[in-house]
Structures are given as C-alpha cells and as structure tokens.
Amino acid sequence: MPAGKALPRRREPQRTCVGCREVQGKRSLIRVVRGPDGIRVDQSGKLPGRGAYLHDQRSCWEKALKGSLARALRAELDEAARAALTEYMMILSDEQNG
C-alpha cells in the first residue's frame, strides 16, 4: 500500500432507541434480546434472537417498559422478564447523555 494513504473508516451501524426513538450508533446503545431462553439484556450484542436497543438512561427504559419494548421484540413481557429488566434499569443513571 502506498505510504500516506489511510484506510477508510468503517461506518458504525445505526439503531433506534425504542424508548425515545432517537437514532444513534449501535455501540452506544444497550441491546435487549428475545432469544431461546427468554428476554434479557445482551451485554455482548451478539446473542441470537430478536433484538431491540435502548439508551443507558432510566427514562428511556421506563418508556420502553410501558409497551414499545414488547412491540419491538414481538413478545409479551412476563413478570420474570419485566422484573429482570426493571432491576437492570435501576442501575442506570437518570441523566441524559447530551
């Protein structure tokens, strides 16, 4: 490769937060997945199943748990899944990422 030529940067995939509907880069959002073993938070972003994305803000999670998350995952949130997601939500900040 000739000297001085930089490789083009790969574009980061864009995803929409199901809580606030804001579009951002995939890596800056948290993935929730409906997989073979139920609905859970996907820390790696690579678990198999249908996924939905949320910001790391409690306000987005509160809005999503009212119905948009279940719609995005095309599944009903049972009590166990809702409790696990609510528990995860409690460790998130109340502030917006400006």
Number of C-alpha atoms within 10 A of each C-alpha: 6 5 5 6 7 8 7 6 6 6 7 10 9 13 19 17 24 23 23 15 15 11 14 17 12 17 13 13 20 20 23 23 24 23 15 10 8 13 24 19 19 18 11 8 16 10 17 11 15 16 22 26 28 25 24 20 20 21 17 19 25 15 14 22 18 10 14 18 24 18 14 17 18 13 13 13 19 11 9 12 16 15 12 13 19 15 11 14 19 12 11 14 12 13 10 11 8 3
